[in-house]
Structure formats: structure tokens, C-alpha cells
Amino acid sequence: MYIRQISVFLENTTGSLHSMTRLLGEHGVDLIALSIADSDSFGVLRCVAHSGELDRAMEALREAGYTARVSDVICACVPDQPGGLSRVLGLLDQGGISIEYIYSFVRNTGVDALLIFKLDDPEKGAMLFAENGIRMLSQEQVDSL
């Protein structure tokens, strides 16, 4: 069970994030999750948009000269309580699954935190989550948030 994520390389300069998000906004793309990692000269923005907006977002980014790609990630529901994240990370550790990156996003979900996982073995990770009662959201479920 995967959701689609857009990754965009951005110059690490004043206004580059604003320009990119303005572009997406002008094309009717609503970002529902966002993470940025940076270095001295560039950053990588990772974001989730509604599936119906994904093609439009990619077309706008590429036409504007951005380097962008789409990849599959897992959106897991982690109990929003002390130790909730640690339990999930422990399962991955015990399963020998490495986390390439992780970020969270907030929508009104009730008792769970929503976390985006990029794993070195996503199929094994998804099986491990399912076997241990960690609910994963489909793209359609994320779209409905």
C-alpha cells in the first residue's frame, strides 16, 4: 500500500521555495505534506499532493525547468502517544529494514500521527506493518483527508 510523492531539487537561495510553491498554487496543486532537506547549495523538497493533481504538478514543474520525480512511499498511522513512534521504529529495526527518510504531516485524523516512510525494502516494510497492526493509508485515503 503506497502513496505517490513528488521530489523536487531546489537551489538553496532566497525565494526558491516561494517560487516553486507559488507555481504549484497557480496550477491548482494543494500540498498536503511537505519536507525539505538541504545542503549548502541545494535542497530536496518532498511533498504529497492529491492524486488528481499529481500529473498537473509534474507538468508545471518540468515546464518551469525543475528537476522532479515521483516515487512510492508508505503512509503509516502511528499511535500519537509516548513510545508510539519508538515501537514502529523498533519493528523496522528488528526486521532489518533501513529508513531512508521519514517525515510527518497533520490532518484531522483523531488518535494517530501520520508518517511518511521511505524504506530500503518497502514491500518487506509494508508486510511488517500489516503483520503488527500498523495501519497504512492508501492514496485514496490520503486524498480524502
C-alpha positions as MATLAB code, in Angstrom:
seq = 'MYIRQISVFLENTTGSLHSMTRLLGEHGVDLIALSIADSDSFGVLRCVAHSGELDRAMEALREAGYTARVSDVICACVPDQPGGLSRVLGLLDQGGISIEYIYSFVRNTGVDALLIFKLDDPEKGAMLFAENGIRMLSQEQVDSL';
ca = [
       0.000    0.000    0.000;
       1.810    3.052   -1.286;
       1.164    6.708   -1.909;
       2.811    8.905   -4.531;
       5.348   11.538   -3.537;
       6.977   14.289   -5.596;
      10.646   15.109   -5.009;
      11.984   18.401   -6.357;
      15.561   19.669   -6.402;
      15.703   23.326   -5.400;
      18.544   25.797   -5.357;
      19.372   26.808   -1.808;
      18.733   30.505   -2.455;
      16.348   33.061   -1.044;
      12.938   32.804   -2.670;
      13.381   29.441   -4.429;
      10.867   27.651   -2.191;
       8.421   30.523   -2.554;
       8.727   30.448   -6.348;
       8.141   26.721   -6.545;
       5.146   26.704   -4.189;
       3.666   29.732   -5.984;
       3.976   27.832   -9.278;
       2.137   24.833   -7.864;
      -0.525   27.057   -6.326;
      -1.083   28.809   -9.659;
      -1.688   25.382  -11.185;
      -4.206   24.394   -8.505;
      -1.961   21.944   -6.644;
      -2.619   21.661   -2.909;
       0.316   20.261   -0.932;
      -0.904   18.073    1.920;
       2.519   17.028    3.245;
       5.932   18.620    2.877;
       9.517   18.025    3.936;
      12.731   19.793    2.990;
      16.306   18.602    3.397;
      19.105   20.931    2.414;
      22.820   21.266    1.858;
      24.885   24.376    1.176;
      23.916   24.604   -2.474;
      20.636   22.750   -2.977;
      17.648   21.291   -1.220;
      15.322   18.393   -1.840;
      11.670   19.127   -1.289;
       9.482   16.080   -0.819;
       5.734   16.543   -0.930;
       2.426   14.767   -1.249;
      -0.449   16.228   -3.242;
      -3.844   14.808   -4.117;
      -3.511   12.105   -6.767;
      -5.706   14.027   -9.194;
      -3.223   16.910   -9.097;
      -0.040   14.875   -9.493;
       0.258   14.968  -13.295;
      -0.542   18.685  -13.353;
       2.113   19.337  -10.710;
       4.778   17.362  -12.556;
       3.984   19.036  -15.859;
       4.168   22.519  -14.309;
       7.446   21.736  -12.524;
       9.124   20.283  -15.606;
       7.923   23.115  -17.886;
       9.403   25.592  -15.389;
      12.764   23.788  -15.517;
      12.685   21.978  -12.174;
      14.179   18.527  -11.777;
      11.396   16.467  -10.226;
      10.370   12.846   -9.936;
       7.567   10.773   -8.471;
       8.189    7.854   -6.131;
       6.221    5.490   -3.941;
       6.290    5.887   -0.160;
       4.333    4.404    2.735;
       1.947    6.475    4.842;
       1.620    4.745    8.208;
      -0.657    5.569   11.111;
       1.440    5.642   14.266;
      -0.211    5.885   17.686;
       0.077    9.501   18.822;
       1.268    8.663   22.328;
       4.572    8.370   24.167;
       6.505    5.449   22.677;
       4.266    5.111   19.605;
       6.966    6.055   17.107;
       9.617    4.095   19.007;
       7.515    0.920   18.733;
       7.199    1.281   14.961;
      10.895    2.069   14.557;
      11.724   -0.969   16.700;
       9.692   -3.199   14.373;
      11.639   -1.905   11.383;
      14.925   -2.366   13.235;
      14.061   -5.939   14.216;
      13.053   -6.637   10.616;
      16.388   -5.367    9.312;
      14.697   -2.589    7.334;
      16.531    0.711    6.932;
      14.750    4.044    6.834;
      15.965    6.274    4.023;
      13.892    9.141    5.419;
      10.748    9.846    7.358;
       8.511   12.867    7.806;
       5.120   13.569    9.281;
       2.075   15.519    8.312;
      -1.014   16.565   10.177;
      -4.595   16.313    9.103;
      -7.522   15.832   11.455;
      -7.163   12.069   11.946;
      -8.025   11.614   15.600;
      -5.642    9.436   17.585;
      -2.882    8.627   15.074;
       0.087   10.561   13.757;
       0.575   10.153   10.001;
       4.148    9.432    8.970;
       5.636    9.113    5.504;
       8.283    6.369    5.300;
      10.795    5.807    2.521;
      12.270    2.374    3.274;
      15.081    0.448    1.630;
      12.696   -2.513    1.278;
       9.169   -1.100    1.043;
       7.462   -4.436    0.368;
       9.005   -6.030    3.447;
       8.199   -2.901    5.464;
       4.556   -2.923    4.369;
       4.258   -6.614    5.279;
       5.853   -5.970    8.665;
       3.479   -3.081    9.354;
       0.452   -5.153    8.350;
       1.528   -8.144   10.460;
       1.907   -5.890   13.510;
      -1.334   -3.941   13.186;
       0.226   -0.724   11.874;
      -2.422    0.716    9.580;
      -1.253    2.141    6.274;
      -3.254    4.611    4.238;
      -3.875    4.174    0.537;
      -3.580    7.082   -1.880;
      -7.385    7.319   -1.916;
      -7.480    7.576    1.896;
      -4.806   10.294    1.893;
      -6.726   12.125   -0.854;
      -9.807   12.172    1.377;
      -8.060   13.841    4.321;
];
